[in-house]
Amino acid sequence: MRVASGQRINSAADDPAGLAIVENMTAQIGGLDQGVRNTADMQAMINTAEGGLDGVSDSLVRIRELSVQALNDTNSPAQRAMISNEINQLAQGIQDQVSNLQFNGTNLLDGSVQNANTASGPDGTGAQVSINDMSGIARAMTAISREGSFDLRAIDDAIAQVAGERANLGAMSNRMDYTARANTLSSLNLVDARSRIADADIAREMSRVNQDRVMNEVQILMQQNSQNQAQNNNQRVLNTGM
């Protein structure tokens, strides 16, 4: 049975304590493997948010460049109006990005993601992920374009805020890498430990099978020899009687 199945424990009767340990290990392995998949999903969400903020950052840099241009007094009111119009379009693009960027139906940049559980561990716990609300940045840029203030300090604050959030998301993404690797290693170690308990030693089992076969063959041979000896004895008795 063990040779055919490859398992040392094929029923609870084979090793009750061993079966309990194996079942617990199997549950832990399943939890760790699912944790790796959960971690990958959370990392994908984080990377999506960071990619969206990359676009916001590009828009802010362009808004700053235009604001510096507008502060040059060689510009006419009409030229400043055209600059304000481009800033307004960029600000609207930032607003759209903040309002519409989603992952699996969840908005990412408007403060909707707060203390999201990664569930990377076999017990369902894991890192808590939060993404700051970027809506204020879009409103501030819209105000700059509407007022024509070209406030470089406000723009620099927005750029710093986005850069800080991107750095935070990048750190969380790296943490997900480490978590996934740790889970994978733990799962492999548990699989190895479970194998030592549950799997049959095929070489030993084959040795036992061969030993049993040899013993059976010896018993059959002894029975045949005994039968042959009895037949010979009977024949001698018959020959003597004649």
N, C-alpha and C positions, 0 to 999 in steps of 0.2 A: 504493500500500500504506500509506504513512504517513498519508495523508489519511483513508483508511478506518478505520484503527486508532487514529489520534490519537497514535501513539507514534513517536518518532524511532528508537528501538531496538526492532526487532521480532525480531531474532535476534542471536546473538553476532557474526555476520559484519558487522553494521551498525556496531558499535563495541565491540570486545572489552573495552577498558579501561573504557569507559563502563558496559558491562553489569555488570562486577565492582563498580564503585562503586554502581550502582543497587541491586544485590542486597544489598550490605552495608547501605545506607541502609534498605532495606525491612525487613531483619531488626531494625535498631535501632528503627525506627518501631513494629514489632510488639511489641518488648520494652517500649518506653516506654508504649504503650497498655495492655498487660497490667499494667504497673506501676501505672498509674492505677487499674485495677480492684482490684489487690491492696491498694493504699493505702486504697481505700474500704472493703474488707472488714476491714482491720485497724482502721480508724477506727470501724467499726460495733461491733467487739468492745470497743474501748476505751470507747466511749460506753455500751455495755451494762453494763460493769463500773462505770462512774461512776454510772450510774442506780441500780444496786444499792446502792452506797455512800451514795447520797442517802437511800434508805430506812433504812439503818443509822444514818445521822446523825440522822434524825428520831427514831428509837427511842432513841438515846442522850440526846438532849435531853430527851425525855419521862422517861427514867430519872432524869436529874439533877433534874428538877423534882419528881418523886415522892420522891427521896431528901431533898431540902431540906424537903419537906412532912413526911416521917417524922421528921426531926430535931427537930421542934417537940414539946416535952415535954407539950403539951396532948393529944397523941394517946394513946389507950389501947393496951394490947398488942394487942387485937383489931383496932384500926384500923391499927396498924403491920403486922400480919399480912396485912391486905387489901392494903396498899401493897406489901408484899413479894411478894404473889401477882401483882400487876400487873407489877411489875418482872421477875418470873420469866417471865411470858408474853412480855414484850418481849425479854428475853434469849434466850428460845427462838426468837422470830422472827428475831433477829439470827443465831443459829446456823443456822437453816434457810436464811437468805439466803446466808450464807457457804458452806454445804455444797452448796447446790443450784443457785446461779446459774451458768448455762452459756452458752456460745456455740459452736454447731456441735459439741456434745458435749464441749467442754473446760470444766472448772471454772475460774472466773475469780478467785475470792476466797480460795482455800485454798492459794495458792502454786504452783499448777500451771503458771501462765504465767511462764516464765523465759526471757529472751533469745529471744523469738519473732521470727523474721525476717520483716520486712514484704515483702521482695523487690520493692521499689518501682522499682529500677533495671533497665535492660535487660540487665544482667549477672546478675540474680538477687539482688543485694545490696540492703541497705536498713537502715532503723532497727531496732534491737533493742528489743523491748518486754517489760518485766517488770512484774508486778503483785504487790505485797506480800501476804503471807499475813495475813488478817484473823481467823484462827481464835482467836487469843489474846484478842481483844476479846470475843468471845462467851463464852469461858470466864470471863473476869474479871467480866462482868456476871452470869453465873449464880452465881458465888461471892458476889457482893454480895447477891443476892436470898436465897441459901441461908443466909448467915451473919447477915443483917440488919445488916450494918455500915454500909450507906449511905455508902460511902467516896467522897466527892466528888472527892478527888485522883485516884483511879483512874478515875473517870468522865471527869474533865477530860482526863486523859491519853489516854483512848480517843477522845474527841471530837477532840482535836488530831491524833491519829494518822490518823483517818478524813479529817479536813479536809486534812491534808498529802497523803494518797494521792489524794484527789479533785483537788487542785491539780496534782499530778504527771500524772494522767490527762488533765486538761484541757489541760495544756501539750503532751502528746503528741498529743492530738487536733488542736490547732492546728498542730502540726508536720506532721501528715498533710495538712492543707489546703494548706500551702505546698508540700509535696512533690508533691501532685497537680497543682497549678497549674504548677509548674516542669516536670513531665513533659509536661503538655499543651502548654505553650509550645515545649518542645524538639521534640516530635513534629510540631507545625505547621511549625516552621522546617525540619525535615528533609524533610517532605512538599514544602515549597516548593522546597528545593534539589534534591530528586529530580526534581521536575517540570521544572526548568530543564534537567536532563540528559536525561531520558527522553522527555519529551513533545515532540511535533512542533510546529514553528511553523506553524500552519495557514495563516496569511496568506502566508508564504513558499512553503509547499508548494502552495497554490492558485495562486500566481503562476507557479510552475514548471509546474503542470498546464496553465494557460492558455497559457503560452509554448509548451509542447510542442504544444498543440492548434493554435495559430496557425501554428507551423512546419509541422505536418502539412497544414494547409489550404493553405498557400502552396505546398508541394511538390505537392499534388494539383492545384492551379490551374496551376502551371507545367507539369505533365505534360499536363494538358488542353490548355493553350495550344500545347504542342509538338505534340501529336497533331493539333490543329486546323490548325496551320501546315503540317504534313506533308500533311494531306489537301488543303489549298488548293494546295500546290505540285503535288501529283499531278494535281489537277483542271486546273491551268493547262497542265501538260504534255500532258494529254489534249486539251485544247481547241486547243492549238498544232498538235498532230499532225493534227487534223481539218482 
